[in-house]
Amino acid sequence: MVFDMVTRMFELYFAEDVDRNINQNILLDLLHFIKNAIIRYNDQVELFVKAKGIEHILSALTISKYPIQLVILTTLVDLAVFKSAKCHIKKWKSAKTGKGYLELVCEIWRREIVRFNFIDDEFVFQEQRDATTAINLASLCSPAVESMFMCAQPKIYLLVHLVEFAESEKNHRLQDRYRDKPDDDIEESTIRACSLVPDLQDKATLAHIYHYYSLKLGEIWNENDIVAKTGDVDGVELMSAISQSVEAMAGRHSYLTALITMIKSRVADLHAGESVSHKRYNIVVR
C-alpha cells in the first residue's frame, strides 16, 4: 500500500507538466523512502521498476532544482547497479522533448559548469584552481578530491558509466588477460562514447563525462607534481621512479585535456558553420 502511494505521488507531483513551484521537500521524503525501503531489497527494486518508478524519477529530474537533482542522481546511481533498472534508464525518453537520459545529464553537467565558474582550458572549477597551492598541498589537502563533493559531475559520471560502459569494460578486462598489449586507444573509445548522442554539443559534453575520472586522477597527479617540485615535504625527496610516474601521468592528463579541447573546438566550429549557412539561406529566401 505504501509502495503504491509513493508511485502515485510521483505521478501526481513530479510529472514533467506539473507546476515547478511545488514544494520539493516532498520529493526528498520520497527519495529517502526509496533509498531505505526499496533499494536495499532486490524484490522491491523489481516491483518499483515494473511500476515505472525509474521513469517517474527521471521525469522528476527534469523539473527539479539543482540541490534536489543531486539527490536524484545519487538515487539513480544506486538503482543503476540493477540490470532491470539500467534498461529502463537507458530506454527513457522525455515526454516533452523526446530526448533520453544522456541528453538530460549533459544539460545538467553544462549548467553546473556555469554555476561553479568552470575554467575551460584547465577543466576545473575556479575554486579548485585557487585552492591548488603548494601550501595547501603540503598540509595534505587535495582540492581535486574536495571538488568532487556536493556537485553533480561524479554522480553523472558514475551513472553513465554504469548504464553505458560497465559491461563493455568488463569484457575488455577479460579479453586483456590473454593479450600482450591491452587495447588503450583513447581516441577510439572517445569516439564510441560520443556516438551515443546525436547533438554536437552533447557529444562534446559526453567526451568530458567519459574521461571525468581519468581527468580527476590527472589533477591529483599534478598536485603530486607540485609537491615534488616544491620539495617541501618534511625534507623527504621523492624517489626517481615516483618522479617519473608523476611526469608520465601529468603528461597523460595533458593529452586528455588537449583531446577534449579539440573536440569542443570542432563542435564550436561546426556550430559556427551551421549558423553562417542558416544566415545565407535566410538571405537567399528573402
Secondary structure, DSSP 8 states (H G I E B T S, - for coil): -HHHHHHHHHHHHSSTTS-TTS-THHHHHHHHHIIIIITT-HHHHHHHHHTTHHHHHHHHHHHS-HHHHHHHHHHHHHHTTSHHHHHHHHH-B-TTT--BHHHHHHHHHHHHHHHTTEETTTTEEHHHHHH--HHHHHTT--HHHHTTTTSSHHHHHHHHIIIIIHHHHHHHHHHHTT-SS----HHHHHHHHHTT--SHHHHHHHHHHHTHHHHHHHHHHHHHHHHHHH--STT----HHHHHHHHHHHHHHHHHHHHHHHHHHHHHHHHHHHHHHHHHHHHHH-
